[in-house]
Amino acid sequence: MLCPWRTADLGLLLILTVFLGAASSSSNMDGKEMTQNYSTPLPEVNTSLSVVIDTNAVLHCPQTWTRVVLTRWEIILRDKPSCTKAHRSDTNETKEINCTDDRITWASRPSQNPDLQIAPVAITHDGYYRCVMVTPDGNFNHNYHLQVLGKERHMLWNFTTPDL
């Protein structure tokens, strides 16, 4: 028996797969074309996160079920050069490039936990954070837009008006 809604759903799925596959297979940066060797797009998660100043924040990397070869955090803060923190699991080597803020650290040993910790959060930590997990199956990304809230703004945000 023919089910038109299943046919329509399969058609839509096929169109999305082709469209997303084409969009992820190449990108244009400064006129140079880069191609990706994967036939399907790899998972990428985007999170907008608001954190109150002077509190601690932990940014999580994506969960993968395959062996992680490299974990890399790319940190782009306002009015500062970008910072990169990376851990290579096969050599247990950790590197940092242009990282000057001692409050942004690995949550624990990067070989055990790839999460990033900011303790305590300052207004200067407002920006973009990207975790890239490199595995034999491809790269898995989690992007954060971190917005730092002042204590006054946080108080107003949680304020409720009484019923009149």
C-alpha positions in Angstrom: 0.0 0.0 0.0 1.4 3.4 -1.0 1.8 5.9 1.9 2.0 9.4 0.5 3.3 11.0 3.8 6.2 8.4 3.9 7.1 9.2 0.3 7.0 12.9 1.0 9.1 12.4 4.2 11.7 10.3 2.3 11.9 12.9 -0.5 12.4 15.7 2.0 15.1 13.6 3.8 16.9 12.9 0.5 16.8 16.6 -0.4 18.1 17.7 3.0 20.9 15.0 2.9 22.0 16.2 -0.6 21.8 19.8 0.4 23.6 19.4 3.7 26.2 17.1 2.2 27.0 19.6 -0.6 27.1 22.5 1.9 29.5 20.6 4.2 31.7 19.2 1.5 33.3 22.5 0.5 33.7 25.9 1.9 35.3 29.1 0.6 37.8 31.0 2.8 39.7 33.8 1.2 39.2 32.5 -2.2 40.7 29.1 -1.4 38.4 26.1 -1.7 38.7 23.3 0.9 37.0 19.9 0.5 36.0 17.5 3.2 36.4 13.7 2.6 33.2 12.8 4.4 30.0 11.8 2.6 27.7 13.0 5.4 27.9 16.1 7.5 29.4 15.6 10.9 27.5 16.7 14.1 28.0 20.3 15.2 26.3 21.8 18.2 25.8 25.5 18.9 25.0 26.8 22.4 24.4 30.3 23.7 25.4 30.4 27.3 24.9 33.3 29.8 27.0 33.2 32.9 27.1 35.6 35.9 30.3 37.4 36.6 32.5 36.0 39.4 31.0 32.5 39.1 32.7 29.4 37.6 31.7 28.1 34.2 32.4 24.7 32.6 32.2 24.3 28.8 31.7 20.7 27.6 33.1 19.0 24.5 30.8 16.7 22.5 30.5 13.1 23.6 32.0 10.7 21.1 32.0 6.9 21.2 35.1 6.5 19.2 38.8 7.1 20.2 39.7 10.8 20.4 43.0 11.6 18.6 43.0 15.3 19.4 41.0 17.8 21.4 41.3 21.4 20.5 39.6 24.5 22.1 39.6 27.7 20.0 38.8 30.7 22.1 38.0 34.1 20.5 37.5 36.9 23.0 36.8 40.5 22.4 39.9 42.8 21.9 42.3 39.8 22.4 44.2 37.6 20.0 42.6 34.1 19.6 43.8 31.4 21.9 44.1 27.7 21.2 44.4 24.9 23.7 45.0 21.4 22.4 45.7 17.9 23.7 47.0 15.1 21.6 46.0 11.7 23.1 48.5 9.4 21.4 51.5 11.4 22.8 49.7 12.8 25.9 51.0 16.2 24.8 49.2 19.5 25.6 49.9 22.8 23.9 48.7 26.4 24.2 49.0 29.1 21.6 48.4 32.8 22.5 46.7 31.9 25.8 47.4 34.5 28.4 44.4 34.2 30.8 45.2 31.8 33.7 41.5 31.6 34.6 40.7 29.5 31.4 42.0 26.0 32.1 41.2 22.4 31.4 38.5 21.2 33.8 40.9 18.4 34.9 43.5 16.4 33.0 42.7 16.7 29.3 43.3 13.0 28.8 40.5 12.2 31.2 38.1 15.2 30.7 38.3 17.5 27.6 36.1 20.2 29.2 37.2 23.8 29.7 36.8 25.6 32.9 36.7 29.4 33.5 37.1 30.2 37.2 36.0 32.8 38.0 34.3 34.3 35.0 35.2 38.0 34.2 33.6 40.4 31.7 36.6 39.8 29.5 35.6 36.1 29.0 32.6 37.2 26.8 33.2 35.6 23.4 33.2 32.4 21.3 34.6 29.1 22.4 34.8 26.0 20.1 35.7 22.5 21.1 36.8 20.2 18.2 37.2 16.5 18.9 39.2 14.8 16.2 38.5 11.1 15.8 39.1 8.4 13.1 35.4 8.9 12.2 35.8 12.7 11.7 35.6 15.9 13.7 32.9 16.7 16.2 32.3 20.3 17.2 30.6 22.1 20.0 30.4 25.9 19.7 29.6 28.3 22.6 28.7 31.9 22.5 29.4 32.9 26.1 27.7 36.0 27.4 28.9 37.4 30.8 26.2 39.0 32.8 26.9 41.6 35.5 25.4 41.0 39.0 22.9 43.8 38.6 21.7 42.4 35.3 21.4 39.0 36.8 19.3 40.4 39.7 17.0 42.1 37.2 16.7 39.0 35.1 15.5 37.0 38.1 13.2 39.7 39.5 9.5 39.0 39.3 6.8 41.6 39.7 4.1 41.0 42.3 0.5 40.5 41.2 -1.5 43.7 41.4 
